[in-house]
């Protein structure tokens, strides 16, 4: 007797899929414009621009087509995106502490591991991933960004906000992507 395939897939037409694709698409120009003044530096071009943009483009492809039959492939663009944002933390720090670096490193590792375990159907719920991305999304907005915006005595450079918008849209895109996972039902 043949065992039925179990796991998740993505349906491109679901509202959460559409929001995810739009958020990934928004991330791309924000990332490029956020580092436009540093594109001459090969390290910045590859680690802070190319990796996140490649990740976003691959995730759009996963949502549109690949994820319907091979959601496991999404592990690669998620890893590439996390790698890009890990490099951002090292190359372009924003006055962050060693504790913040350590926490972010653990979070980045957790993202890759939990994504891989979810798309390979070891973790049989999509909500762990959804929450994993929404918590830091809201933390960034209400704890990191809003106080800076409200308390800034001097104007904040636009490039800083473009970089932040890119990262926030990436987190939101991954959250909505996870929301769009659909269990494959045995027939």
N, C-alpha and C positions, 0 to 999 in steps of 0.2 A: 504494500500500500504506500503510495506516494505521500510524503508529508507536505502539507500546504505551507506556502511561503507566508511568513509573518513579518511585520515591520511597519515602517512608515513610508509614506510618499507625499509629494507635494502636488497640489492641483493649482495650476497657474491662474485660474480664473477666480479663486477664492478671494474675498475682500482682504484678508490678512496677507495673502500672497502679493496682491497688487500694492498694498501699502509698503510691504517689504521691498519690492522692486523699486518703487518710487523713492524710498529712503536710501537705498543703495545708489540709485542714479543721482540723487542730490549730493551724496557723499563725494562723488568723483570731482565735480568742479570745485567744491569747497576745499578739498585736499590740495588740488593743483593750485588754486588761487592763494591758499593759505601759505604755501611755500614758494610762490612765484619769485620772490626776491632771492631765494637760495637755490634755484634750480641749476645754477652753474656748478654747484658742489656735487660731485658724483655720489658721495655718501648720502646726502639728503635726497637727491633725485631717485636713487634706488630704494633706500630704506623707508623714507617718509612719504614718498609720492608713488613710485611704481608699485610697491607691495600692496598698499591699501587700495589703489585703483584697480590693480589686477584682481585682487580679492573681490571687490565689489562687482566687477564685470563677470567674473566666474560665478558669483552667487546669483546674479541675474540669470545667467544661463542655466544654473541648477533649477531655479524656480520656474523658468519658462519651459524647460524641456527635460533636462537630465534627471531632476528629482522625482519625476513621475515613475521612473523605473530603476534608478540607481542613486538613491539619496545618499548612500555611503560616500559618493564622490564629493559631497559638500564638505567632508573633513578637510580636504586640501585647501579650498579657498578660506575656510575658517582659520586654519593654521597659518596661512599666508597673511591674513588680516591681523591676527593676533601678533604674529611676528613683527609686522609693520608698526603696530601700536606699542609693542615692547621696545622697539628701536626708538620710537618717539620719546618714550620715557627716559631713555639713556642719552639721546642726542639733544633733545629739545625740552629739558626739564623746566618746570614753571615754579621754581622755588620749592620743590617738594622735598620732604624729609626722607631719611633712610627708611623709616617705618612705612611711609607711603610707597616707596619703591618695593619693599618686601611684600606688602599687602597686594600691590598690583601684580607682582610676579606670581604670587600664589593664585590670584584671581585669573590671570591669563592662562596658567597651567590648568586650572579647574575648568575654564571655558573649553579648551581643546579636549580634555579628557571627557567631560560630561557630554559635549557635542558628539564625540566619537561613540560613547556608550549609548547615547540615545538613538542616533541614526543607525547603529548596528543592532538596535532593539534589545540591548541588555537592560537598559532603563526603559520601561514600557509606558512612560508618560512624557508628554511634551512640556508639561507645566514647570518642571525643574529648570529647563532652559529658559523658558519665558520669564520666570521670576529672576533667574540669574542675571539677565540683561536689564530688566526693569529696575531692580534695586540700585545698581550703580548709575543708571540713567537719571533717576530722580535724585540720587545723592549729588550727582554733578550739578544738576540744575539748582537745587535748593540749598545745598551746603557749600558748593564751590563757586558757582557762577553768579547767582543772585546777590550774595553779599558783596562780591567784587563789583558788580555792576552798580549796585545801590550806594556803595561806599567809596567809589572811585573819585578822588579829587581831580585827577588829570584824565584826559581822554584815553581810553584803552585802544591800542592799535587794532585796526580792522582785521589784520592777519591773525591775531590771536583768536578773535571770535570766529573766523573762518575755520581755523583748525579745530576749535571746540565744536562748531556746528557739524563738521565732518565726523568727529568722533561720536557725538551724540546721535547723529543720524545712522551711523554704523551700528551702534548698540540697539537703537530702535528697530532697525532693519532686521537684525538677528533675532530680536524678540518676536517680531511679527512673522518672521520666517518660521520660527519654532511653533508659533500659534497656528500656522497653516499646515502643520504636519497632520496627515490623515492616516489612521490605522488601516492597514490592508486587512480586509476581512476574508477569512477562508470561505471559498465558494462551495 
